[in-house]
Amino acid sequence: MDASVETLSSDQYLRTAEAARTLGLSKRTLEKWRCVGGGPVFFKFGRVCLYKLGDLIAWAEARRRISTSDPGANLTK
């Protein structure tokens, strides 16, 4: 994750470009995931989509693995 995240509150709202930079992803990836699903939750205000920093961190943590063959705790239920 972006080093500047440490200075933000988990209640901070980020626009798509900021959220993508925080996660180390492209802006286009987050835009696609908003359409097809699979990405972090977001808020939609008219044409503006915002991501809560705490939600981005929780989403990233849920994808933590110890190896590429690790299915993760959320996939074994």
N, CA, C and O atoms as a GROMACS GRO file, in nm:
protein
  308
    1MET      N    1   0.083  -0.119   0.000
    1MET     CA    2   0.000   0.000   0.000
    1MET      C    3   0.087   0.124   0.000
    1MET      O    4   0.204   0.121   0.040
    2ASP      N    5   0.031   0.230  -0.044
    2ASP     CA    6   0.099   0.358  -0.053
    2ASP      C    7   0.146   0.404   0.085
    2ASP      O    8   0.071   0.396   0.182
    3ALA      N    9   0.270   0.452   0.094
    3ALA     CA   10   0.327   0.497   0.222
    3ALA      C   11   0.250   0.614   0.282
    3ALA      O   12   0.248   0.630   0.404
    4SER      N   13   0.186   0.696   0.199
    4SER     CA   14   0.112   0.812   0.250
    4SER      C   15  -0.015   0.773   0.324
    4SER      O   16  -0.077   0.857   0.388
    5VAL      N   17  -0.055   0.648   0.316
    5VAL     CA   18  -0.175   0.600   0.384
    5VAL      C   19  -0.161   0.618   0.535
    5VAL      O   20  -0.261   0.640   0.604
    6GLU      N   21  -0.040   0.609   0.585
    6GLU     CA   22  -0.018   0.620   0.729
    6GLU      C   23  -0.064   0.754   0.785
    6GLU      O   24  -0.096   0.762   0.904
    7THR      N   25  -0.070   0.857   0.704
    7THR     CA   26  -0.111   0.989   0.752
    7THR      C   27  -0.261   1.012   0.741
    7THR      O   28  -0.311   1.115   0.785
    8LEU      N   29  -0.334   0.917   0.684
    8LEU     CA   30  -0.477   0.933   0.664
    8LEU      C   31  -0.555   0.860   0.773
    8LEU      O   32  -0.506   0.763   0.831
    9SER      N   33  -0.675   0.906   0.799
    9SER     CA   34  -0.767   0.841   0.891
    9SER      C   35  -0.840   0.730   0.816
    9SER      O   36  -0.861   0.740   0.696
   10SER      N   37  -0.878   0.624   0.888
   10SER     CA   38  -0.950   0.514   0.821
   10SER      C   39  -1.089   0.559   0.776
   10SER      O   40  -1.154   0.489   0.697
   11ASP      N   41  -1.135   0.675   0.825
   11ASP     CA   42  -1.264   0.729   0.784
   11ASP      C   43  -1.251   0.821   0.662
   11ASP      O   44  -1.351   0.874   0.614
   12GLN      N   45  -1.130   0.841   0.613
   12GLN     CA   46  -1.104   0.929   0.499
   12GLN      C   47  -1.164   0.868   0.372
   12GLN      O   48  -1.157   0.747   0.350
   13TYR      N   49  -1.222   0.952   0.289
   13TYR     CA   50  -1.277   0.909   0.161
   13TYR      C   51  -1.180   0.942   0.049
   13TYR      O   52  -1.123   1.051   0.045
   14LEU      N   53  -1.161   0.847  -0.042
   14LEU     CA   54  -1.067   0.862  -0.152
   14LEU      C   55  -1.139   0.848  -0.285
   14LEU      O   56  -1.229   0.765  -0.299
   15ARG      N   57  -1.100   0.928  -0.382
   15ARG     CA   58  -1.152   0.912  -0.518
   15ARG      C   59  -1.085   0.791  -0.581
   15ARG      O   60  -0.989   0.736  -0.526
   16THR      N   61  -1.134   0.750  -0.697
   16THR     CA   62  -1.084   0.629  -0.761
   16THR      C   63  -0.933   0.630  -0.783
   16THR      O   64  -0.866   0.531  -0.752
   17ALA      N   65  -0.879   0.738  -0.834
   17ALA     CA   66  -0.735   0.745  -0.861
   17ALA      C   67  -0.654   0.730  -0.732
   17ALA      O   68  -0.552   0.661  -0.729
   18GLU      N   69  -0.701   0.795  -0.625
   18GLU     CA   70  -0.631   0.786  -0.496
   18GLU      C   71  -0.641   0.645  -0.438
   18GLU      O   72  -0.544   0.593  -0.384
   19ALA      N   73  -0.760   0.584  -0.451
   19ALA     CA   74  -0.780   0.449  -0.400
   19ALA      C   75  -0.692   0.350  -0.477
   19ALA      O   76  -0.631   0.261  -0.417
   20ALA      N   77  -0.686   0.365  -0.607
   20ALA     CA   78  -0.603   0.276  -0.690
   20ALA      C   79  -0.457   0.291  -0.652
   20ALA      O   80  -0.386   0.191  -0.639
   21ARG      N   81  -0.411   0.413  -0.635
   21ARG     CA   82  -0.272   0.438  -0.596
   21ARG      C   83  -0.243   0.376  -0.459
   21ARG      O   84  -0.136   0.320  -0.438
   22THR      N   85  -0.337   0.387  -0.367
   22THR     CA   86  -0.322   0.331  -0.233
   22THR      C   87  -0.306   0.180  -0.237
   22THR      O   88  -0.225   0.124  -0.164
   23LEU      N   89  -0.383   0.114  -0.324
   23LEU     CA   90  -0.378  -0.031  -0.334
   23LEU      C   91  -0.269  -0.081  -0.429
   23LEU      O   92  -0.240  -0.201  -0.433
   24GLY      N   93  -0.210   0.010  -0.504
   24GLY     CA   94  -0.109  -0.032  -0.603
   24GLY      C   95  -0.172  -0.092  -0.727
   24GLY      O   96  -0.110  -0.175  -0.794
   25LEU      N   97  -0.294  -0.051  -0.758
   25LEU     CA   98  -0.367  -0.100  -0.874
   25LEU      C   99  -0.388   0.014  -0.972
   25LEU      O  100  -0.361   0.131  -0.941
   26SER      N  101  -0.435  -0.019  -1.090
   26SER     CA  102  -0.467   0.086  -1.186
   26SER      C  103  -0.609   0.137  -1.159
   26SER      O  104  -0.694   0.066  -1.106
   27LYS      N  105  -0.631   0.260  -1.195
   27LYS     CA  106  -0.763   0.321  -1.183
   27LYS      C  107  -0.865   0.239  -1.263
   27LYS      O  108  -0.978   0.218  -1.219
   28ARG      N  109  -0.824   0.195  -1.380
   28ARG     CA  110  -0.911   0.117  -1.469
   28ARG      C  111  -0.954  -0.015  -1.404
   28ARG      O  112  -1.067  -0.060  -1.424
   29THR      N  113  -0.866  -0.076  -1.326
   29THR     CA  114  -0.901  -0.202  -1.257
   29THR      C  115  -1.016  -0.178  -1.160
   29THR      O  116  -1.112  -0.256  -1.157
   30LEU      N  117  -1.008  -0.072  -1.081
   30LEU     CA  118  -1.118  -0.042  -0.988
   30LEU      C  119  -1.246  -0.009  -1.063
   30LEU      O  120  -1.354  -0.049  -1.020
   31GLU      N  121  -1.236   0.063  -1.173
   31GLU     CA  122  -1.355   0.095  -1.253
   31GLU      C  123  -1.420  -0.032  -1.306
   31GLU      O  124  -1.542  -0.044  -1.304
   32LYS      N  125  -1.339  -0.126  -1.352
   32LYS     CA  126  -1.394  -0.251  -1.404
   32LYS      C  127  -1.460  -0.332  -1.292
   32LYS      O  128  -1.570  -0.385  -1.310
   33TRP      N  129  -1.393  -0.340  -1.177
   33TRP     CA  130  -1.449  -0.416  -1.065
   33TRP      C  131  -1.579  -0.356  -1.016
   33TRP      O  132  -1.664  -0.429  -0.966
   34ARG      N  133  -1.599  -0.225  -1.029
   34ARG     CA  134  -1.727  -0.165  -0.991
   34ARG      C  135  -1.839  -0.218  -1.080
   34ARG      O  136  -1.953  -0.230  -1.035
   35CYS      N  137  -1.808  -0.250  -1.203
   35CYS     CA  138  -1.910  -0.301  -1.297
   35CYS      C  139  -1.934  -0.450  -1.280
   35CYS      O  140  -2.049  -0.494  -1.278
   36VAL      N  141  -1.826  -0.527  -1.268
   36VAL     CA  142  -1.840  -0.673  -1.267
   36VAL      C  143  -1.837  -0.733  -1.127
   36VAL      O  144  -1.868  -0.851  -1.110
   37GLY      N  145  -1.801  -0.654  -1.027
   37GLY     CA  146  -1.791  -0.704  -0.891
   37GLY      C  147  -1.652  -0.757  -0.860
   37GLY      O  148  -1.567  -0.769  -0.949
   38GLY      N  149  -1.629  -0.788  -0.735
   38GLY     CA  150  -1.502  -0.843  -0.692
   38GLY      C  151  -1.408  -0.743  -0.628
   38GLY      O  152  -1.308  -0.782  -0.568
   39GLY      N  153  -1.439  -0.616  -0.638
   39GLY     CA  154  -1.352  -0.514  -0.581
   39GLY      C  155  -1.402  -0.468  -0.445
   39GLY      O  156  -1.498  -0.522  -0.391
   40PRO      N  157  -1.334  -0.368  -0.392
   40PRO     CA  158  -1.376  -0.314  -0.262
   40PRO      C  159  -1.509  -0.239  -0.272
   40PRO      O  160  -1.546  -0.190  -0.378
   41VAL      N  161  -1.580  -0.231  -0.161
   41VAL     CA  162  -1.706  -0.157  -0.159
   41VAL      C  163  -1.678  -0.009  -0.181
   41VAL      O  164  -1.569   0.039  -0.152
   42PHE      N  165  -1.776   0.062  -0.233
   42PHE     CA  166  -1.759   0.204  -0.263
   42PHE      C  167  -1.890   0.276  -0.242
   42PHE      O  168  -1.996   0.215  -0.229
   43PHE      N  169  -1.882   0.407  -0.239
   43PHE     CA  170  -1.998   0.494  -0.227
   43PHE      C  171  -2.016   0.564  -0.361
   43PHE      O  172  -1.918   0.601  -0.426
   44LYS      N  173  -2.140   0.584  -0.402
   44LYS     CA  174  -2.168   0.651  -0.528
   44LYS      C  175  -2.256   0.772  -0.500
   44LYS      O  176  -2.366   0.760  -0.447
   45PHE      N  177  -2.206   0.888  -0.538
   45PHE     CA  178  -2.278   1.014  -0.523
   45PHE      C  179  -2.288   1.076  -0.661
   45PHE      O  180  -2.197   1.145  -0.706
   46GLY      N  181  -2.399   1.050  -0.730
   46GLY     CA  182  -2.411   1.097  -0.867
   46GLY      C  183  -2.308   1.027  -0.954
   46GLY      O  184  -2.310   0.905  -0.968
   47ARG      N  185  -2.217   1.105  -1.012
   47ARG     CA  186  -2.113   1.048  -1.097
   47ARG      C  187  -1.984   1.020  -1.022
   47ARG      O  188  -1.890   0.963  -1.078
   48VAL      N  189  -1.979   1.058  -0.896
   48VAL     CA  190  -1.857   1.044  -0.817
   48VAL      C  191  -1.860   0.916  -0.734
   48VAL      O  192  -1.957   0.889  -0.663
   49CYS      N  193  -1.754   0.837  -0.745
   49CYS     CA  194  -1.739   0.716  -0.664
   49CYS      C  195  -1.628   0.741  -0.563
   49CYS      O  196  -1.520   0.788  -0.598
   50LEU      N  197  -1.657   0.710  -0.437
   50LEU     CA  198  -1.560   0.729  -0.330
   50LEU      C  199  -1.540   0.598  -0.255
   50LEU      O  200  -1.632   0.517  -0.240
   51TYR      N  201  -1.418   0.579  -0.209
   51TYR     CA  202  -1.381   0.462  -0.131
   51TYR      C  203  -1.338   0.508   0.007
   51TYR      O  204  -1.263   0.605   0.019
   52LYS      N  205  -1.384   0.440   0.109
   52LYS     CA  206  -1.342   0.470   0.246
   52LYS      C  207  -1.210   0.394   0.271
   52LYS      O  208  -1.200   0.275   0.244
   53LEU      N  209  -1.111   0.464   0.322
   53LEU     CA  210  -0.980   0.404   0.342
   53LEU      C  211  -0.989   0.276   0.425
   53LEU      O  212  -0.923   0.177   0.394
   54GLY      N  213  -1.068   0.278   0.530
   54GLY     CA  214  -1.084   0.159   0.614
   54GLY      C  215  -1.138   0.039   0.536
   54GLY      O  216  -1.097  -0.074   0.561
   55ASP      N  217  -1.230   0.065   0.442
   55ASP     CA  218  -1.284  -0.043   0.359
   55ASP      C  219  -1.177  -0.099   0.266
   55ASP      O  220  -1.172  -0.220   0.242
   56LEU      N  221  -1.091  -0.011   0.212
   56LEU     CA  222  -0.983  -0.057   0.123
   56LEU      C  223  -0.886  -0.146   0.199
   56LEU      O  224  -0.842  -0.249   0.149
   57ILE      N  225  -0.852  -0.105   0.321
   57ILE     CA  226  -0.759  -0.183   0.402
   57ILE      C  227  -0.820  -0.318   0.437
   57ILE      O  228  -0.753  -0.421   0.428
   58ALA      N  229  -0.947  -0.320   0.478
   58ALA     CA  230  -1.015  -0.446   0.512
   58ALA      C  231  -1.023  -0.538   0.391
   58ALA      O  232  -1.002  -0.659   0.403
   59TRP      N  233  -1.054  -0.482   0.274
   59TRP     CA  234  -1.062  -0.561   0.151
   59TRP      C  235  -0.926  -0.622   0.117
   59TRP      O  236  -0.918  -0.740   0.081
   60ALA      N  237  -0.820  -0.543   0.130
   60ALA     CA  238  -0.685  -0.592   0.101
   60ALA      C  239  -0.645  -0.701   0.201
   60ALA      O  240  -0.588  -0.803   0.163
   61GLU      N  241  -0.674  -0.679   0.329
   61GLU     CA  242  -0.638  -0.778   0.432
   61GLU      C  243  -0.710  -0.911   0.412
   61GLU      O  244  -0.655  -1.017   0.442
   62ALA      N  245  -0.832  -0.906   0.360
   62ALA     CA  246  -0.908  -1.029   0.335
   62ALA      C  247  -0.844  -1.112   0.224
   62ALA      O  248  -0.878  -1.230   0.207
   63ARG      N  249  -0.753  -1.053   0.148
   63ARG     CA  250  -0.687  -1.122   0.038
   63ARG      C  251  -0.544  -1.163   0.073
   63ARG      O  252  -0.469  -1.203  -0.016
   64ARG      N  253  -0.508  -1.153   0.198
   64ARG     CA  254  -0.373  -1.191   0.242
   64ARG      C  255  -0.356  -1.342   0.231
   64ARG      O  256  -0.443  -1.419   0.274
   65ARG      N  257  -0.246  -1.384   0.172
   65ARG     CA  258  -0.216  -1.526   0.154
   65ARG      C  259  -0.070  -1.552   0.192
   65ARG      O  260   0.012  -1.460   0.191
   66ILE      N  261  -0.037  -1.678   0.225
   66ILE     CA  262   0.101  -1.713   0.254
   66ILE      C  263   0.170  -1.778   0.134
   66ILE      O  264   0.292  -1.790   0.132
   67SER      N  265   0.092  -1.821   0.036
   67SER     CA  266   0.148  -1.877  -0.087
   67SER      C  267   0.044  -1.866  -0.198
   67SER      O  268  -0.072  -1.836  -0.172
   68THR      N  269   0.085  -1.888  -0.320
   68THR     CA  270  -0.009  -1.879  -0.432
   68THR      C  271  -0.110  -1.993  -0.432
   68THR      O  272  -0.215  -1.982  -0.495
   69SER      N  273  -0.080  -2.102  -0.361
   69SER     CA  274  -0.175  -2.212  -0.353
   69SER      C  275  -0.266  -2.202  -0.231
   69SER      O  276  -0.355  -2.286  -0.213
   70ASP      N  277  -0.247  -2.102  -0.149
   70ASP     CA  278  -0.329  -2.081  -0.030
   70ASP      C  279  -0.466  -2.027  -0.074
   70ASP      O  280  -0.473  -1.918  -0.130
   71PRO      N  281  -0.575  -2.102  -0.050
   71PRO     CA  282  -0.707  -2.055  -0.091
   71PRO      C  283  -0.760  -1.942  -0.004
   71PRO      O  284  -0.855  -1.874  -0.043
   72GLY      N  285  -0.701  -1.921   0.112
   72GLY     CA  286  -0.748  -1.816   0.202
   72GLY      C  287  -0.861  -1.865   0.290
   72GLY      O  288  -0.936  -1.955   0.252
   73ALA      N  289  -0.873  -1.806   0.406
   73ALA     CA  290  -0.974  -1.846   0.503
   73ALA      C  291  -1.115  -1.821   0.451
   73ALA      O  292  -1.207  -1.898   0.480
   74ASN      N  293  -1.132  -1.714   0.374
   74ASN     CA  294  -1.266  -1.680   0.329
   74ASN      C  295  -1.315  -1.772   0.216
   74ASN      O  296  -1.433  -1.768   0.183
   75LEU      N  297  -1.229  -1.853   0.157
   75LEU     CA  298  -1.269  -1.940   0.048
   75LEU      C  299  -1.291  -2.084   0.092
   75LEU      O  300  -1.338  -2.166   0.013
   76THR      N  301  -1.258  -2.117   0.216
   76THR     CA  302  -1.270  -2.255   0.263
   76THR      C  303  -1.402  -2.284   0.332
   76THR      O  304  -1.425  -2.398   0.373
   77LYS      N  305  -1.487  -2.186   0.346
   77LYS     CA  306  -1.614  -2.205   0.418
   77LYS      C  307  -1.718  -2.266   0.327
   77LYS      O  308  -1.830  -2.290   0.370
   0.00000   0.00000   0.00000
